Amino acid sequence: MLLGKKIRLNRLISDTSGRYLGVTVDHAMARGVLNGLEDIRGLVKKIVDARPDELTMHKGIADSCFYEFAAKIPLVLKLTTFGPTHPKQDVQVSSVEDAVSYGADAVSAGCIVLGQSQPSQIEQLGRITDEAHTLGIPVVAHIYPRGLEKRSEWNKVENVMYAARLGAELGVDIIKTTYTGDPDSFSRVVACTPAKVAVAGGDSERIEDIFATAHGVIAAGGVGITFGRSVFQSEDPTAFIKTLSQIVHNDMSVNDALGYYKDLIKHN
C-alpha cells in the first residue's frame, strides 16, 4: 500500500475504535432534491458540527459549500451517480484527478450488480480503483445487488455477499452495501470479504430501526456505516450523527442511544 493511501485511509478510520462513520449528501442527482437537502449549505454545517469520520459529496457542492470547513473533517468526492432515467446504472461524472485537486481523502463510486448493467459497472469501478490506487487515494464503493428485479432479493445474504466480495476483488478499500437485516447473516458478508465492510442507511423512517442497523453492523464485525437520508431527514442532524457516533465508536446500545438522542435534542 502506498504511504499516501495509508495516510488518507487512516484519516477515515477512527484511531481509537478502528471504526468508521460516514455521511453522504450526494442524493440530489440520483433521487431529486429530497426533503432535508434544500438548504445544502446549512445541512453541511450541521453535519460538520457533529464531526463524522467523513462527508461524501459531488464536486459542485464541495465548491460551493465546503470551503469554510476544509480540513475540519475528511472530504470524500463522489465520482459517479445513478439517476431517475438510469436507476440501475451509475455513470462517471468526476475523475480521480478531480479528487486530488480538491484535497479529498478518498473517492466514492457506485456499482449496481446482478443486473444487465453489471459488465459496464464493474469495468468502471475497476478502472476508478486502479487510477485511485496509483495516486494513493482510497476508494469507498457503494455496491448494491439492485440489478435484481425483485426488491425482496436485494438484502438476501447470498446477494449481498456477492456484491461485497466483488468490491474486494476489484480492490475497493471500504465497501458500502445493503444490510441483510440481522448481525448473524451480516457476519457472513463480513467474513467472506477481505476489505472493510460498511452499510447504507436503508429506507426505514423509524429511529429505532436505524439505530438497530448501526448496532447490528458493529456486532457483526463490520467497520461501520455510511448514512444519508436518515441523517438529513432527521429532526436534528447534528444530534443524530453524534448519537450514531456513540453506537459505532463506543458500542452504545439501541435503548441508550434513543435516550441519548432525545436528551441532545432537548438541550439544543
Backbone as CSV, one residue per row, in Angstrom:
resi,resn,N_x,N_y,N_z,CA_x,CA_y,CA_z,C_x,C_y,C_z
1,MET,0.840,-1.196,0.000,0.000,0.000,0.000,0.876,1.248,0.000
2,LEU,0.594,2.196,-0.901,1.316,3.452,-0.922,1.112,4.212,0.373
3,LEU,2.158,4.923,0.814,2.069,5.670,2.062,0.941,6.691,2.018
4,GLY,0.785,7.375,0.874,-0.278,8.371,0.771,-1.655,7.776,0.986
5,LYS,-1.872,6.605,0.410,-3.162,5.940,0.598,-3.362,5.555,2.064
6,LYS,-2.315,5.052,2.704,-2.419,4.665,4.114,-2.728,5.876,4.991
7,ILE,-2.079,7.002,4.724,-2.339,8.217,5.499,-3.790,8.642,5.348
8,ARG,-4.283,8.650,4.122,-5.657,9.103,3.881,-6.673,8.128,4.468
9,LEU,-6.402,6.838,4.349,-7.319,5.848,4.902,-7.379,5.966,6.418
10,ASN,-6.250,6.246,7.043,-6.227,6.408,8.495,-7.025,7.620,8.951
11,ARG,-7.176,8.618,8.087,-8.000,9.773,8.443,-9.478,9.411,8.482
12,LEU,-9.860,8.386,7.704,-11.262,7.982,7.638,-11.660,7.026,8.752
13,ILE,-10.699,6.282,9.269,-10.970,5.261,10.277,-10.513,5.771,11.637
14,SER,-11.395,5.749,12.622,-11.052,6.237,13.954,-9.842,5.502,14.515
15,ASP,-8.876,6.255,15.049,-7.686,5.614,15.599,-7.927,5.032,16.985
16,THR,-9.088,5.313,17.579,-9.408,4.737,18.890,-10.279,3.494,18.778
17,SER,-11.310,3.555,17.928,-12.214,2.408,17.797,-11.881,1.527,16.597
18,GLY,-11.162,2.063,15.629,-10.918,1.327,14.389,-12.156,1.216,13.528
19,ARG,-13.117,2.104,13.744,-14.390,2.050,13.027,-14.631,3.333,12.232
20,TYR,-15.780,3.374,11.572,-15.987,4.378,10.527,-17.444,4.838,10.510
21,LEU,-17.635,6.148,10.534,-18.970,6.743,10.429,-18.946,7.783,9.319
22,GLY,-19.530,7.438,8.178,-19.592,8.350,7.050,-20.993,8.902,6.859
23,VAL,-21.061,10.090,6.274,-22.339,10.728,5.947,-22.290,11.139,4.481
24,THR,-23.380,10.931,3.766,-23.448,11.276,2.347,-24.529,12.321,2.084
25,VAL,-24.208,13.275,1.189,-25.210,14.247,0.731,-25.178,14.308,-0.796
26,ASP,-25.003,13.146,-1.415,-24.834,13.043,-2.868,-26.115,12.643,-3.587
27,HIS,-27.258,12.854,-2.968,-28.505,12.252,-3.432,-29.239,13.022,-4.528
28,ALA,-29.005,14.312,-4.665,-29.889,15.137,-5.497,-29.904,14.704,-6.963
29,MET,-28.734,14.403,-7.533,-28.718,13.938,-8.929,-29.349,12.567,-9.066
30,ALA,-29.215,11.750,-8.033,-29.713,10.380,-8.103,-31.209,10.283,-7.841
31,ARG,-31.674,11.047,-6.860,-33.052,10.864,-6.388,-33.892,12.137,-6.416
32,GLY,-33.312,13.256,-6.779,-34.002,14.529,-6.709,-33.663,15.264,-5.428
33,VAL,-34.128,16.496,-5.327,-33.839,17.307,-4.143,-34.794,16.881,-3.033
34,LEU,-34.366,15.901,-2.264,-35.194,15.319,-1.224,-35.393,16.289,-0.056
35,ASN,-36.422,16.026,0.734,-36.618,16.796,1.961,-35.358,16.711,2.815
36,GLY,-34.902,17.860,3.273,-33.687,17.925,4.063,-32.480,18.369,3.273
37,LEU,-32.566,18.267,1.941,-31.451,18.667,1.079,-31.600,20.072,0.509
38,GLU,-32.732,20.712,0.741,-32.980,22.004,0.098,-31.924,23.036,0.492
39,ASP,-31.679,23.183,1.772,-30.658,24.119,2.259,-29.356,23.346,2.442
40,ILE,-28.649,23.105,1.349,-27.473,22.249,1.410,-26.339,22.913,2.196
41,ARG,-26.204,24.239,2.120,-25.163,24.908,2.903,-25.408,24.740,4.398
42,GLY,-26.649,24.956,4.804,-26.981,24.796,6.215,-26.815,23.357,6.684
43,LEU,-27.166,22.408,5.811,-27.035,20.995,6.155,-25.572,20.610,6.335
44,VAL,-24.706,21.054,5.434,-23.282,20.729,5.560,-22.740,21.242,6.886
45,LYS,-23.131,22.441,7.297,-22.664,22.970,8.576,-23.135,22.092,9.739
46,LYS,-24.392,21.675,9.713,-24.917,20.822,10.782,-24.157,19.500,10.858
47,ILE,-23.813,18.947,9.701,-23.087,17.681,9.669,-21.677,17.866,10.202
48,VAL,-20.986,18.898,9.730,-19.609,19.126,10.173,-19.563,19.381,11.677
49,ASP,-20.567,20.066,12.210,-20.614,20.330,13.657,-20.602,19.048,14.473
50,ALA,-21.111,17.959,13.893,-21.164,16.674,14.612,-19.892,15.857,14.466
51,ARG,-18.998,16.263,13.565,-17.704,15.630,13.353,-17.790,14.127,13.030
52,PRO,-18.489,13.755,11.947,-18.414,12.360,11.495,-17.018,12.086,10.941
53,ASP,-16.741,10.852,10.585,-15.413,10.494,10.086,-15.185,10.918,8.651
54,GLU,-16.232,11.223,7.930,-16.108,11.762,6.570,-17.450,12.272,6.104
55,LEU,-17.390,13.126,5.045,-18.596,13.619,4.387,-18.413,13.446,2.887
56,THR,-19.371,12.767,2.246,-19.318,12.474,0.813,-20.232,13.422,0.046
57,MET,-19.681,14.045,-1.022,-20.472,14.955,-1.841,-19.886,15.026,-3.244
58,HIS,-20.660,15.604,-4.163,-20.181,15.846,-5.516,-19.374,17.143,-5.565
59,LYS,-18.607,17.297,-6.650,-17.634,18.393,-6.722,-18.286,19.777,-6.703
60,GLY,-19.442,19.925,-7.320,-20.087,21.238,-7.322,-20.508,21.681,-5.937
61,ILE,-21.001,20.743,-5.142,-21.394,21.067,-3.772,-20.157,21.325,-2.914
62,ALA,-19.083,20.581,-3.178,-17.829,20.855,-2.477,-17.352,22.270,-2.776
63,ASP,-17.420,22.680,-4.043,-17.008,24.034,-4.430,-17.818,25.096,-3.703
64,SER,-19.114,24.899,-3.624,-19.991,25.953,-3.107,-20.210,25.908,-1.603
65,CYS,-19.966,24.752,-0.982,-20.392,24.594,0.418,-19.318,24.133,1.397
66,PHE,-18.134,23.737,0.910,-17.190,23.085,1.811,-15.966,23.934,2.161
67,TYR,-15.785,25.096,1.523,-14.574,25.880,1.742,-14.330,26.194,3.219
68,GLU,-15.361,26.663,3.907,-15.165,27.086,5.293,-14.923,25.913,6.240
69,PHE,-15.165,24.705,5.761,-14.975,23.516,6.612,-13.770,22.691,6.191
70,ALA,-12.978,23.221,5.250,-11.834,22.480,4.732,-10.923,22.038,5.864
71,ALA,-10.603,20.731,5.876,-9.711,20.078,6.842,-10.335,19.880,8.213
72,LYS,-11.582,20.312,8.406,-12.229,20.058,9.696,-12.690,18.608,9.799
73,ILE,-13.171,18.059,8.687,-13.452,16.626,8.590,-13.004,16.165,7.206
74,PRO,-12.721,14.880,7.031,-12.304,14.393,5.715,-13.402,14.550,4.660
75,LEU,-12.973,14.900,3.455,-13.862,15.006,2.307,-13.701,13.772,1.422
76,VAL,-14.820,13.148,1.068,-14.835,12.064,0.079,-15.578,12.580,-1.142
77,LEU,-14.917,12.575,-2.293,-15.528,13.103,-3.504,-16.233,11.992,-4.266
78,LYS,-17.518,12.195,-4.526,-18.304,11.206,-5.269,-18.027,11.358,-6.763
79,LEU,-17.671,10.256,-7.399,-17.290,10.280,-8.808,-18.382,9.806,-9.751
80,THR,-19.414,9.150,-9.235,-20.450,8.576,-10.095,-21.827,8.883,-9.538
81,THR,-22.843,8.621,-10.344,-24.219,8.735,-9.858,-25.146,7.913,-10.748
82,PHE,-26.201,7.371,-10.159,-27.328,6.884,-10.956,-28.322,8.029,-11.044
83,GLY,-29.500,7.810,-11.603,-30.474,8.883,-11.732,-31.848,8.363,-12.066
84,PRO,-32.839,9.255,-12.067,-34.218,8.832,-12.350,-34.376,8.139,-13.695
85,THR,-33.555,8.510,-14.682,-33.666,7.882,-16.003,-32.746,6.678,-16.161
86,HIS,-31.858,6.466,-15.215,-30.957,5.306,-15.256,-30.743,4.777,-13.839
87,PRO,-31.815,4.269,-13.220,-31.752,3.885,-11.810,-30.881,2.674,-11.512
88,LYS,-30.531,1.909,-12.521,-29.735,0.707,-12.293,-28.329,0.817,-12.887
89,GLN,-27.888,2.043,-13.117,-26.554,2.223,-13.694,-25.937,3.528,-13.215
90,ASP,-24.823,3.427,-12.478,-24.042,4.597,-12.122,-23.170,4.991,-13.303
91,VAL,-23.107,6.292,-13.580,-22.233,6.802,-14.631,-21.212,7.743,-13.993
92,GLN,-20.029,7.811,-14.590,-18.966,8.623,-14.008,-19.143,10.088,-14.389
93,VAL,-19.038,10.975,-13.366,-19.227,12.406,-13.586,-18.037,13.229,-13.093
94,SER,-17.088,12.600,-12.419,-15.873,13.265,-11.953,-14.731,12.258,-12.035
95,SER,-13.512,12.768,-11.899,-12.336,11.916,-12.038,-11.557,11.828,-10.728
96,VAL,-10.672,10.835,-10.667,-9.789,10.723,-9.511,-8.882,11.940,-9.421
97,GLU,-8.448,12.456,-10.565,-7.619,13.664,-10.559,-8.384,14.852,-9.987
98,ASP,-9.694,14.935,-10.221,-10.507,15.963,-9.571,-10.373,15.848,-8.054
99,ALA,-10.475,14.621,-7.557,-10.397,14.401,-6.115,-9.055,14.861,-5.546
100,VAL,-7.978,14.592,-6.274,-6.657,15.030,-5.835,-6.601,16.550,-5.764
101,SER,-7.125,17.216,-6.794,-7.082,18.676,-6.815,-7.963,19.294,-5.738
102,TYR,-9.000,18.573,-5.318,-9.883,19.060,-4.265,-9.334,18.762,-2.861
103,GLY,-8.256,18.004,-2.785,-7.709,17.635,-1.484,-8.519,16.576,-0.774
104,ALA,-9.290,15.804,-1.533,-10.139,14.773,-0.932,-9.296,13.668,-0.304
105,ASP,-9.813,13.077,0.747,-9.133,11.963,1.410,-9.500,10.622,0.798
106,ALA,-10.539,10.587,-0.029,-10.945,9.356,-0.709,-11.884,9.715,-1.836
107,VAL,-12.108,8.756,-2.728,-13.136,8.891,-3.744,-14.223,7.862,-3.471
108,SER,-15.415,8.166,-3.970,-16.557,7.278,-3.802,-17.156,6.994,-5.171
109,ALA,-17.542,5.734,-5.387,-18.150,5.349,-6.657,-19.235,4.321,-6.412
110,GLY,-20.302,4.415,-7.173,-21.386,3.450,-7.085,-21.193,2.310,-8.065
111,CYS,-21.787,1.167,-7.733,-21.705,-0.002,-8.606,-22.922,-0.875,-8.333
112,ILE,-23.812,-0.986,-9.313,-25.030,-1.771,-9.173,-24.825,-3.097,-9.890
113,VAL,-24.945,-4.194,-9.135,-24.604,-5.505,-9.678,-25.828,-6.414,-9.758
114,LEU,-25.622,-7.536,-10.426,-26.627,-8.579,-10.637,-27.773,-8.114,-11.521
115,GLY,-27.428,-7.245,-12.469,-28.389,-6.794,-13.466,-27.712,-6.663,-14.816
116,GLN,-28.441,-6.195,-15.791,-27.917,-6.106,-17.151,-26.760,-5.119,-17.281
117,SER,-26.703,-4.135,-16.392,-25.631,-3.136,-16.486,-24.353,-3.572,-15.781
118,GLN,-24.330,-4.769,-15.184,-23.153,-5.169,-14.402,-21.844,-5.101,-15.200
119,PRO,-21.772,-5.557,-16.451,-20.474,-5.504,-17.143,-19.867,-4.096,-17.170
120,SER,-20.667,-3.101,-17.531,-20.135,-1.740,-17.583,-19.866,-1.195,-16.186
121,GLN,-20.681,-1.623,-15.209,-20.494,-1.145,-13.838,-19.174,-1.623,-13.244
122,ILE,-18.862,-2.897,-13.425,-17.634,-3.400,-12.815,-16.404,-2.932,-13.603
123,GLU,-16.569,-2.726,-14.921,-15.457,-2.161,-15.686,-15.141,-0.754,-15.193
124,GLN,-16.167,0.030,-14.951,-15.988,1.405,-14.473,-15.347,1.431,-13.094
125,LEU,-15.852,0.601,-12.183,-15.293,0.579,-10.833,-13.857,0.073,-10.837
126,GLY,-13.573,-0.926,-11.671,-12.212,-1.424,-11.762,-11.243,-0.353,-12.246
127,ARG,-11.672,0.429,-13.214,-10.825,1.499,-13.741,-10.597,2.582,-12.691
128,ILE,-11.670,2.973,-12.015,-11.548,4.001,-10.972,-10.624,3.531,-9.858
129,THR,-10.768,2.279,-9.456,-9.933,1.741,-8.388,-8.463,1.739,-8.796
130,ASP,-8.163,1.336,-10.016,-6.785,1.345,-10.500,-6.200,2.763,-10.477
131,GLU,-6.971,3.720,-10.998,-6.488,5.103,-11.043,-6.279,5.660,-9.637
132,ALA,-7.203,5.364,-8.740,-7.111,5.883,-7.379,-5.921,5.312,-6.638
133,HIS,-5.707,4.028,-6.770,-4.602,3.406,-6.044,-3.253,3.866,-6.586
134,THR,-3.175,4.133,-7.873,-1.937,4.667,-8.451,-1.585,6.016,-7.833
135,LEU,-2.617,6.804,-7.501,-2.412,8.138,-6.937,-2.475,8.150,-5.409
136,GLY,-2.602,6.975,-4.793,-2.622,6.917,-3.334,-3.923,7.361,-2.708
137,ILE,-5.039,7.179,-3.416,-6.360,7.610,-2.939,-7.213,6.394,-2.592
138,PRO,-7.721,6.284,-1.358,-8.625,5.185,-1.021,-9.941,5.270,-1.800
139,VAL,-10.560,4.118,-1.987,-11.834,4.038,-2.695,-12.920,3.528,-1.753
140,VAL,-13.995,4.289,-1.657,-15.209,3.862,-0.961,-16.243,3.572,-2.040
141,ALA,-16.689,2.341,-2.157,-17.637,1.989,-3.217,-18.985,1.601,-2.625
142,HIS,-20.038,2.143,-3.229,-21.412,1.831,-2.837,-21.891,0.717,-3.761
143,ILE,-21.809,-0.517,-3.307,-22.072,-1.673,-4.159,-23.336,-2.382,-3.676
144,TYR,-24.347,-2.406,-4.531,-25.638,-2.972,-4.151,-26.116,-3.980,-5.195
145,PRO,-26.802,-5.051,-4.761,-27.378,-6.002,-5.725,-28.738,-5.540,-6.237
146,ARG,-28.830,-4.263,-6.600,-30.105,-3.700,-7.022,-30.402,-3.938,-8.493
147,GLY,-29.518,-4.629,-9.181,-29.833,-5.015,-10.543,-30.922,-6.064,-10.604
148,LEU,-31.110,-6.784,-9.513,-32.170,-7.787,-9.432,-33.535,-7.121,-9.515
149,GLU,-34.454,-7.735,-10.232,-35.755,-7.126,-10.445,-36.602,-7.102,-9.178
150,LYS,-36.524,-8.177,-8.381,-37.351,-8.256,-7.176,-36.647,-7.554,-6.018
151,ARG,-37.281,-6.527,-5.488,-36.706,-5.778,-4.381,-36.442,-6.673,-3.169
152,SER,-37.274,-7.702,-3.013,-37.111,-8.624,-1.883,-35.794,-9.386,-1.946
153,GLU,-35.145,-9.399,-3.119,-33.868,-10.098,-3.285,-32.670,-9.222,-2.908
154,TRP,-32.895,-7.929,-2.737,-31.772,-7.003,-2.590,-30.985,-7.212,-1.303
155,ASN,-31.660,-7.655,-0.240,-30.929,-7.813,1.030,-30.727,-9.273,1.419
156,LYS,-30.940,-10.189,0.486,-30.658,-11.597,0.774,-29.162,-11.790,0.936
157,VAL,-28.792,-12.589,1.919,-27.390,-12.662,2.297,-26.492,-13.103,1.146
158,GLU,-26.931,-14.049,0.344,-26.086,-14.528,-0.756,-25.811,-13.417,-1.776
159,ASN,-26.801,-12.577,-2.018,-26.631,-11.492,-2.983,-25.744,-10.384,-2.425
160,VAL,-25.902,-10.090,-1.149,-25.058,-9.068,-0.524,-23.624,-9.578,-0.398
161,MET,-23.459,-10.861,-0.093,-22.121,-11.456,-0.064,-21.441,-11.291,-1.424
162,TYR,-22.189,-11.555,-2.487,-21.627,-11.415,-3.828,-21.200,-9.977,-4.087
163,ALA,-22.076,-9.013,-3.749,-21.769,-7.607,-4.002,-20.533,-7.164,-3.241
164,ALA,-20.450,-7.526,-1.961,-19.313,-7.106,-1.149,-18.019,-7.765,-1.613
165,ARG,-18.080,-9.047,-1.902,-16.870,-9.746,-2.341,-16.393,-9.210,-3.696
166,LEU,-17.326,-8.840,-4.565,-16.949,-8.252,-5.841,-16.121,-6.990,-5.607
167,GLY,-16.531,-6.176,-4.650,-15.769,-4.979,-4.340,-14.365,-5.291,-3.878
168,ALA,-14.244,-6.302,-3.027,-12.921,-6.703,-2.554,-12.069,-7.222,-3.705
169,GLU,-12.677,-7.960,-4.619,-11.944,-8.483,-5.770,-11.400,-7.353,-6.649
170,LEU,-12.114,-6.233,-6.704,-11.695,-5.107,-7.524,-10.762,-4.152,-6.785
171,GLY,-10.489,-4.425,-5.507,-9.548,-3.603,-4.772,-10.143,-2.433,-4.019
172,VAL,-11.453,-2.459,-3.783,-12.105,-1.398,-3.015,-11.632,-1.457,-1.559
173,ASP,-11.454,-0.281,-0.952,-10.950,-0.225,0.426,-12.075,-0.296,1.460
174,ILE,-13.139,0.461,1.243,-14.311,0.418,2.125,-15.530,0.169,1.254
175,ILE,-16.247,-0.905,1.537,-17.411,-1.291,0.756,-18.672,-0.938,1.530
176,LYS,-19.483,-0.091,0.931,-20.793,0.245,1.500,-21.832,-0.587,0.769
177,THR,-22.584,-1.386,1.504,-23.549,-2.251,0.856,-24.837,-2.328,1.668
178,THR,-25.695,-3.239,1.297,-27.013,-3.386,1.907,-26.921,-4.225,3.178
179,TYR,-27.664,-3.826,4.195,-27.731,-4.622,5.420,-28.682,-5.791,5.207
180,THR,-28.287,-6.949,5.691,-29.089,-8.156,5.495,-30.183,-8.339,6.544
181,GLY,-30.218,-7.468,7.529,-31.332,-7.477,8.472,-31.009,-7.916,9.870
182,ASP,-29.886,-8.616,10.073,-29.525,-9.060,11.425,-28.021,-9.336,11.478
183,PRO,-27.435,-9.270,12.669,-25.981,-9.452,12.787,-25.495,-10.823,12.338
184,ASP,-26.253,-11.870,12.603,-25.796,-13.218,12.235,-25.596,-13.353,10.736
185,SER,-26.569,-12.913,9.951,-26.436,-13.034,8.499,-25.393,-12.054,7.966
186,PHE,-25.330,-10.855,8.539,-24.360,-9.888,8.028,-22.932,-10.289,8.373
187,SER,-22.761,-11.051,9.439,-21.415,-11.530,9.766,-20.869,-12.426,8.660
188,ARG,-21.750,-13.091,7.905,-21.305,-13.902,6.770,-20.764,-13.017,5.651
189,VAL,-21.381,-11.860,5.469,-20.900,-10.904,4.470,-19.506,-10.417,4.859
190,VAL,-19.350,-10.048,6.129,-18.059,-9.556,6.611,-16.995,-10.641,6.485
191,ALA,-17.355,-11.872,6.856,-16.379,-12.961,6.887,-15.844,-13.314,5.500
192,CYS,-16.649,-13.117,4.466,-16.222,-13.516,3.121,-15.567,-12.371,2.356
193,THR,-15.400,-11.233,2.999,-14.944,-10.037,2.298,-13.636,-9.529,2.893
194,PRO,-12.505,-9.722,2.217,-11.220,-9.236,2.723,-11.027,-7.746,2.457
195,ALA,-11.995,-6.960,2.894,-11.965,-5.497,2.820,-12.881,-5.005,3.936
196,LYS,-12.848,-3.732,4.204,-13.701,-3.175,5.256,-15.124,-3.038,4.726
197,VAL,-16.107,-3.498,5.503,-17.493,-3.509,5.051,-18.348,-2.612,5.935
198,ALA,-19.033,-1.672,5.297,-19.979,-0.789,5.971,-21.342,-0.950,5.324
199,VAL,-22.359,-0.338,5.905,-23.696,-0.458,5.319,-24.332,0.905,5.090
200,ALA,-25.268,0.906,4.145,-26.084,2.079,3.864,-27.226,2.143,4.871
201,GLY,-27.888,3.312,4.906,-28.917,3.528,5.918,-30.239,2.858,5.632
202,GLY,-30.537,2.604,4.366,-31.808,1.972,4.065,-32.952,2.964,4.036
203,ASP,-34.169,2.438,3.962,-35.350,3.272,3.764,-36.207,3.450,5.013
204,SER,-35.804,2.886,6.141,-36.643,2.955,7.327,-36.730,4.382,7.858
205,GLU,-37.908,4.766,8.323,-38.088,6.072,8.956,-38.119,5.954,10.472
206,ARG,-38.115,4.749,11.012,-38.161,4.552,12.456,-36.744,4.668,13.035
207,ILE,-36.588,5.574,13.981,-35.271,5.800,14.581,-34.746,4.520,15.211
208,GLU,-35.635,3.752,15.831,-35.209,2.511,16.468,-34.570,1.563,15.458
209,ASP,-35.174,1.487,14.276,-34.637,0.595,13.242,-33.281,1.083,12.734
210,ILE,-33.150,2.383,12.571,-31.892,2.945,12.082,-30.771,2.692,13.081
211,PHE,-31.040,2.934,14.351,-30.034,2.685,15.380,-29.731,1.193,15.495
212,ALA,-30.760,0.358,15.331,-30.546,-1.089,15.407,-29.667,-1.574,14.255
213,THR,-29.832,-0.983,13.079,-28.967,-1.333,11.952,-27.518,-0.989,12.261
214,ALA,-27.277,0.210,12.750,-25.909,0.620,13.092,-25.310,-0.308,14.142
215,HIS,-26.080,-0.632,15.147,-25.598,-1.518,16.212,-25.346,-2.924,15.677
216,GLY,-26.233,-3.403,14.810,-26.090,-4.746,14.260,-24.869,-4.891,13.369
217,VAL,-24.548,-3.866,12.615,-23.367,-3.904,11.751,-22.107,-4.049,12.586
218,ILE,-22.014,-3.289,13.656,-20.844,-3.371,14.534,-20.780,-4.748,15.199
219,ALA,-21.915,-5.245,15.650,-21.947,-6.569,16.281,-21.516,-7.666,15.312
220,ALA,-21.767,-7.454,14.024,-21.405,-8.450,13.004,-19.945,-8.359,12.583
221,GLY,-19.227,-7.366,13.072,-17.831,-7.204,12.701,-17.590,-6.232,11.569
222,GLY,-18.643,-5.516,11.145,-18.469,-4.506,10.109,-17.685,-3.320,10.622
223,VAL,-17.123,-2.541,9.693,-16.306,-1.398,10.098,-17.163,-0.211,10.491
224,GLY,-18.410,-0.164,10.019,-19.255,0.961,10.388,-20.385,1.197,9.413
225,ILE,-20.755,2.480,9.256,-21.933,2.848,8.476,-21.627,4.072,7.619
226,THR,-22.375,4.206,6.538,-22.380,5.426,5.739,-23.840,5.768,5.481
227,PHE,-24.369,6.736,6.226,-25.793,7.058,6.182,-26.010,8.409,5.511
228,GLY,-27.159,8.554,4.854,-27.507,9.802,4.195,-28.886,10.288,4.582
229,ARG,-29.911,9.702,3.958,-31.269,10.191,4.175,-31.683,10.152,5.634
230,SER,-31.307,9.107,6.349,-31.700,9.021,7.755,-31.096,10.156,8.579
231,VAL,-29.963,10.681,8.121,-29.327,11.809,8.809,-30.019,13.117,8.444
232,PHE,-30.053,13.450,7.137,-30.525,14.792,6.792,-32.045,14.925,6.850
233,GLN,-32.765,13.809,6.992,-34.203,13.902,7.183,-34.607,13.711,8.646
234,SER,-33.614,13.672,9.529,-33.907,13.545,10.958,-34.305,14.897,11.542
235,GLU,-34.853,14.862,12.737,-35.265,16.100,13.406,-34.086,17.029,13.660
236,ASP,-32.948,16.448,13.990,-31.751,17.221,14.323,-30.533,16.466,13.801
237,PRO,-30.047,16.785,12.586,-28.938,16.031,12.005,-27.683,16.009,12.868
238,THR,-27.357,17.115,13.525,-26.162,17.137,14.377,-26.302,16.142,15.521
239,ALA,-27.434,16.179,16.207,-27.664,15.248,17.314,-27.727,13.812,16.822
240,PHE,-28.294,13.616,15.641,-28.421,12.268,15.090,-27.047,11.664,14.826
241,ILE,-26.158,12.438,14.216,-24.810,11.940,13.935,-24.054,11.682,15.231
242,LYS,-24.177,12.581,16.193,-23.494,12.375,17.478,-23.958,11.081,18.146
243,THR,-25.231,10.770,18.000,-25.754,9.533,18.573,-25.236,8.321,17.818
244,LEU,-25.243,8.383,16.497,-24.683,7.283,15.716,-23.213,7.055,16.061
245,SER,-22.500,8.133,16.324,-21.095,8.007,16.703,-20.935,7.223,17.999
246,GLN,-21.843,7.423,18.925,-21.791,6.678,20.185,-22.021,5.180,19.942
247,ILE,-22.915,4.866,19.010,-23.169,3.458,18.689,-21.961,2.843,17.994
248,VAL,-21.453,3.535,16.979,-20.375,2.985,16.159,-19.059,2.918,16.928
249,HIS,-18.719,3.992,17.613,-17.385,4.072,18.227,-17.343,3.619,19.684
250,ASN,-18.482,3.674,20.355,-18.494,3.351,21.795,-19.442,2.222,22.172
251,ASP,-19.996,1.517,21.186,-20.852,0.348,21.424,-22.094,0.664,22.253
252,MET,-22.615,1.863,22.134,-23.827,2.218,22.868,-24.994,1.347,22.405
253,SER,-25.815,0.902,23.327,-26.972,0.077,22.990,-28.046,0.916,22.298
254,VAL,-28.981,0.254,21.649,-30.054,0.956,20.956,-30.912,1.744,21.938
255,ASN,-31.276,1.129,23.052,-32.108,1.828,24.031,-31.399,3.046,24.613
256,ASP,-30.117,2.887,24.924,-29.364,4.024,25.447,-29.225,5.113,24.389
257,ALA,-29.073,4.701,23.137,-28.950,5.675,22.054,-30.232,6.490,21.888
258,LEU,-31.366,5.847,22.021,-32.640,6.570,21.916,-32.737,7.647,22.995
259,GLY,-32.363,7.301,24.212,-32.385,8.269,25.302,-31.363,9.379,25.098
260,TYR,-30.187,9.004,24.615,-29.116,9.967,24.370,-29.545,10.984,23.310
261,TYR,-30.163,10.493,22.250,-30.627,11.365,21.169,-31.697,12.329,21.660
262,LYS,-32.635,11.831,22.431,-33.696,12.704,22.957,-33.126,13.773,23.863
263,ASP,-32.140,13.407,24.677,-31.511,14.384,25.565,-30.773,15.461,24.775
264,LEU,-30.094,15.067,23.711,-29.384,16.052,22.888,-30.372,17.048,22.271
265,ILE,-31.473,16.543,21.758,-32.470,17.425,21.150,-33.053,18.375,22.201
266,LYS,-33.322,17.852,23.377,-33.931,18.636,24.445,-33.052,19.820,24.846
267,HIS,-31.737,19.608,24.831,-30.816,20.643,25.317,-30.251,21.521,24.212
268,ASN,-30.707,21.290,22.971,-30.241,22.143,21.863,-31.063,23.417,21.782
